[in-house]
Amino acid sequence: MAKKKPNIDFMMEYVEDYISGRMERMFFDMDIHYHIINRWDKMELEDRDIADSFNYYICECGADVGDDLSDAKYKQLIKRQYKKLTTLIEEGFW
């Protein structure tokens, strides 16, 4: 049986909610770092590679660099970063 990853799953669903249009940018921006900070230790225990990659692709190369982008460009950036993350997870890290 696969190891449960409730905190990683929550964060992935959080991003999916934004890129699918179920969440507005304002709420995504306000809460992405709150959730990552509060869930980080548990995410690392669940799967360190995914946790580190999530932080890199979604936070560092996504949310953290999109302040000056229009809403449409910002959503494109997050979608692109999310695709990179999910591809990496699907194909494996090593």
N, C-alpha and C positions, 0 to 999 in steps of 0.2 A: 504494500500500500504506500502511496506517495505521502511524503511528509506534508502536513498541513502548513499553510503559509498565510494565516489570516491577516497579518499586518501588511505583507507584500500585496496580497489580493486586494485589500482595502485601497492601497495607494494606486494600484493599477486601475481599479474601478473608478477611483477619484479622477484620474486623468481621462479615462474613457467617457465619464460623464461630461467633462468639459469639451472634449473634441467632438462629441456627438451632439452637442447643443443643449444638453440637459442642465448645464450649469453656465452661468454667465462668467465672463472674464474677471469681473470684480471679485466674485466669491472665490474663484480659483486662485487668483493672485493673493488674496488676503489669507487664505488658509493652507496653501501648499507647504509653506515652511513650518507652520504650526504643526501640521500632521507629521511631516518628516522628522521634526525634532522630537515629538512625543512618541513616535513609533520606531525611531532609529535603532535602539538597542535590540528590540524584538525582531526587527527586520534582519539585522545582522545575524542573530541566532537562527532565524529561519533559513537564510541563504545569503551569505556574505557577498558572493559575486553579484547576485541580483540587486541587493541593497546598494552596493557601491555603484553598479551600473545605472540604477535608477537615479541616484543622486547626481551622477555625472551627466547623463543624457537629459533628464527632465528638469533638474534644478540648475546645475551649473551651465549647461549649454542650451537651456530652454528658458525657463522662467526668469532666471537671473540676468539674461541678456536682452529680454524683450520689452523693457520699459518704454522705449521710444518708438515701438512699432504700432501700427494701426491694429485694431482688433482683428481684422481679417489676416494680416501678415503674422500676427502673434499666434493665432490659431493654427496657421500653416506651419509655423516653426514648431509648435508643440506636437502637432500631428507627425511631422517629419522626425522629430526626436523620439517620439513614442514608437514609430515604425522601426527605427534603428534599434531601440531597446528590445522590442518584441522579436525582431529578427535574430538578434544576438541570443536571446533566451531560447528560441526555437532551434537554432543551429548549434548551440552549445558554446561554451566559453573557451574550450581547449581543443 
